[in-house]
Amino acid sequence: MFLRLAAWALLWAGPPEVYAAFEEEGFSARAIAMGSAFTAVHDDLSSLPFNPAALGQLDNAQVGVNYLRPRNIPAGEVDLDQISLAAAIPIHQELVNGTLGFGWFYTDHEKYALDRSFHFSYGSRGFLDFTDSQLNIGASMKFLTRALKGGDSSLLPAFDWGFFYRTGERLSLGLSLLNINGPSVLGDRVPFTFKVGLADTVRNFVWAVDFTKREPSAVHRPSSSLGGGLEYWTSTARWGSFAVRTGLSLGDRLRSWNGGAGWRLFGSQFDYSVTVPMNDATPELSHAISMLFRFGASSPERQYEKLLKEEERLRQDLTGALEAGEIKRWKFEAEFDEQKRQVDGLRRQVEEKSSSERELKSKLREMQDRHLKAVDSYQKLKKEAERSPADKFALEWAAYERLKASGAAQSLLVERVRQLLRQYKDLGVDLSAANQELLRLLRGR
């Protein structure tokens, strides 16, 4: 009883920003660098504490470890260290089609308390499917433990709920309700938090924006914040992929700029972020380092769907090219017939002596020249249309060699070789060189 009364006295006597119970710290370096706008981002397990429903979009198992040294969080100024471990395991079953997530957080509040939390999460995959969009749900059960360095401790459960809507391959919308039950711990209250976010992915470019509303805790008034971030990835042939990130966090208690970088090689990813507060005369920088490891291949259904879309696009391009070629050929044939009729008419005029010989010969030469040019163009078009698949493959392979010599990214070369293999697979063309090139590229990744 005495220890509990002492804890209450410490809570009300000390600076409020130190005693915030399980406030948002940001989780991973990637999320922090993007302004913690991660409610609708869904391509790695950093979404676990932001929106459990986004976990369902993961195609492969992932394991991550993070170290945070924050000095400023949305709750205000802090002095803490945090280490976290997380894992995500996709499950492809008829009854349970989604991703399980696990997280362990160890937060050391300097000179005050130790916080530990365990997350058990699940995000669905295809909960509701529409024509070109999908709605998923997710939930987390958390066990929160706070131990005061004076000796008192408390264990309590908390619950999160999330929704994730994705349309097409790009745009996604996330909504999450964190700490729904608003548990109390040693005189403080874990604030209920509402988050909504929007994200868009275009090739190697990602942008995201989040709005967050927090209920009051025992020592903090209600607050809200707006975060936004940008990320861009670029690939190299031998050294993996590199990312640059930037973000802003604008709120009632904290305004900060965030920046960071990432490096991805094979299945591993390393990220770093720095946070610079903008509402402090002498700002203290916050740092974060993360490692993420991906295992296994991506979803076969997703790969098959991607191949089908690529094949459909190629068919449309081929159909358009054939239609344009047929129209051009038809125009040449019509012009050829018209010129032939004019030449025949002039010849008849010469034979009938219906006009002067010099004028007719001049017109005849002019028409013959035009006729020869039309015949030459027509023959070239006809040869182009009648070219064998082997000749066409040789031309496209030569174009690939030029693309390769120009230093194109390895991912682009792999995609181009696969496209050639699909295009000429059943046309009787020798594809051994392309197959060997594909194996070489995949080994070199």
C-alpha positions, 0 to 999 in steps of 0.5 A: 500500500505504501509503494502504491501511494509513493507511485501516485505521489511521483506521478503528480509531482514529476514532469508529466512527459516522463510518466506517459504510460505506453505512449506511441514511440514509432516502432521502426526506423522506416515508420519513424522516417515517414512521420509515423504515417503507417496506418495504411502502409502494408508491405512489412511488419512495421504496421503491427502496432499501427494497424493489425489489419494491414498485416494480412497483405504480407506475402512472406514470413518476416522477422524484425528487430528495432532499437529506438532512442527517442527524445521526443514523441507525440506525448512530449519530451521523453528520455527512454530506450526501446528494443523491440522484436516482431515476427509475421507469419502468413497462413494460406488456409481456407478457414484461416487466410491471413497473417499472424503477428507477434511483438515484444517491446522493452522500454526503459524510462530512464530513472523511472520505470520499465515497460514491457508489452507483448502483442498477439495480432491477426490480419485477414486476407480477403475478408470481403472481396469486391470487383477490384478492391478488398476489405480486411480486418485485424485485431491485437491482444496486448499484455502490458507490464509496467514496473516502477524502479521503486518496486511496484508493478502492474500487468493488464491487457489491452486490445486493438482493432483495425480495418484495411481497404485496398483498391487495385494495386496502389491505393490503400486506406487504413483505420485503427482503434488502439487501446480500446479498453483504455486500461489504467496502470499505476495511476496513469491511463493508457490513452485510447487512440484513433488513427486513419491513414491513406497510402499510395504505391507507384512502382518504387515510390510510396507516399502516406499520410495519417491523422491521429486523435488521442484521448487524455491520460491521467497526466496529459490532455487530449491531443491530435497530430498529422503525419506524412511521409515519402519513400523512394527505392532505387535498385542496382545490379550488384549492391541491392536496393537503396531507399531515401525517406522523409516525413513531417509530424505536426501535432499539439505537443510535437512538431518534427522533421524526420529523415532516414535511409534504407538498404535491401539486399537479398532478404535482409533490410537495414534502416536508419532514421533521425528525428529533429524537433522544430518546436525547441530552441535547442532540439535533441535528436532522436535516432532509430535503427532497424533490421528486417528479414524476409523469408520464403517466396511471395504468394503464388496467387499474387504472382499468378495474378501479376503474370496474368495482368502482364500477359493481358497488357502484352496482348493489348499492345500486340493487338494494337500493333497488328491493327495499326499495321493492317490499316497501314497495309490497307492504305498502301494497297489502295494507293498502289491500285489508284496509281496503277489505274492512273498509269494505265490511263496515261498509257492509253492516252499516249496510245490514242495520241489524245495529248501532246507527247512531251506532256504525257511522257512527263506525267508518265515518268512522275506517276511511275516514280510515285508508283515505284516508291509505293511498291518499295514501301509496300514490299518493306511492310510485307516483308516486316509482316512475313518475318519469321518468329526467329528473326523477330526474336533475334531483333528483340534479343539484340535490343536486350543486349543493348539495354544490358550494355547501357547498365540497366537495373538487374530487376529490369533485365530479369523482367525483360528476359522473362517477357521474351521467354513467355512471348516466344515459348511456343513459336519454335524459337531457340530460347537457350540463350535466354534461359541461360541469361535468366539463370545467370541473372537470378544467381547474381541477385 
